[in-house]
Amino acid sequence: MSGILNSSIGRKFAMALSALFLMVFLLQHFAINLLSVFSADAFNDVSHFMGTFWVIQYVMQPVLIFGVIFHFVMGFVLEIKNKKARTISYAKNNGAANSSWMSRNMIYSGLAILAFICLHFYDFWLPEINTKYIQGDMTGLLANGEYRYFEELQHKFVDIWRVALYCIAFVFLALHLLHGFNSAFQSAGANNKYTKGLKGFGKAYAIIIPLGFIFIALFHHFNH
Amino acid sequence: MNMNLTLKIWRQKNASDKGSMVDYKVSDISPDMSFLEMLDVLNEQLINNNEEPVAFDHDCREGICGMCSLYINGEAHGPDRGVTTCQLHMRMFKDGDTITIEPFRATAFPVVKDLIVDRSSFDRIQHAGGFISVNTSGNTIDANAIPVNKHDADTAFEAATCIGCGACVASCKNSSAMLFVGAKVSQFALLPQGQVEATDRVLNMVKQMDEEGFGNCTNTGACEVECPKGISLENIARMNREYLAASLKG
């Protein structure tokens, strides 16, 4: 078991595990965001629970941050190692003849998603940390006594440029997932006669989840 | 109709030479020729002009030895599917075409001369574990004495059809050798005769593969598409399972 991360397959497996974890996280993030479309109260209640329950805040949140950082750092490490494996490029290379654009450009779609995560942290995570852990306000309430989460969400999506940036980022997320979902299972060894249905499910996940996020952003832009 | 073609060919005097692309013209090429026969015509022309012929690998010219290579118009073994370069026919091209011909590119496949690359890294991976240890001194047990599930036997055979040409490495944007190693691991992992050394085999072959400087697989699937023998990506997944299980044991 020792030194498994030093092997190509070990690194790929670790990359796949972090990807699978992030895809599960994405699903629960989507489910909570979707609540905001149907019920402001339900969204507020769940947001307050997520923002104050110690297991989420002090266990799951650090694990998630580690997962995100591990995934993109390992992505860069693999990219650099792979570049060293071919130091002289082909004069003519027809990559489109044998592989998808998504599979060949994971580093670029990943970089776009990383840029989006920075914006998303600036928009939501940093203000949240500031309110709760610097100003020490754990009530989650506005001055009028109502929960602040839904209000903050709608306020962020007033600006059309922010909505546009979010939508573009979700398109890159879809491109990343269209290859990444099934690639993660392949790296984990799940490609045999029992996993045929996974490919269709992966494509559906890669399209439905980002489209759903786009819908939520547009919904709040046009309904604030 | 016979064709006139422009060839852009990588010329490199030796391993330490920098190398460059050089243009050549060939004429009256029959569409029934194989790609290598077309290169034979070019070389005849070069020899007649007292020029150095283009060095390229070939042996059986029947698509089974894995010796011929070449990256033709941006694809390993050219634009046809399920064939090696020797089985690629000139009918795949049109009169007036410009064809770019390069050696397989990978740090682990250094160029020896022109279009010839050194693929002995594959041999070293095989030496690390691509075998079973059987007493062949007259006491060999008949292979058929051990019943093998038909599906497993067929899948092992399919994996064993890998000819080790290196098209997977050449096509992969990461120069990964995982399709080759996956096939070589799978052909034994699926059979009872391969079980005794299964743990050491996969650990040693992957270790050697990494030491040779091949890249990490990112599952683009280019290798599977370009493989002249149609080796499936399932072999990489099987190798991953074998490797992870072996790592837990070892």
Interface residues (C-beta under 8 A of the other chain):
Chain A: M1 I4 S7 S8 I9 G10 R11 K12 F13 L78 K81 N82 K84 A85 R86 T87 I88 S89 Y90 A91 K92 N93 N94 G95 A97 N98 S99 S100 S103 R104 M106 H179 N182 S183 Q186 S187 A188 G189 A190 N191 N192
Chain B: K8 W10 M21 Y71 N73 G74 E75 P79 T100 E102 R105 A106 T107 A108 S171 K173 N174 S175 S176 M178 V206 K207 M209 D210 G213 F214 G215 N216 C217 T218 N219 T220 G221 A222 V225 E226 L233 E234 I236 A237 R238 M239 N240 R241 Y243 L244 S247 L248 G250
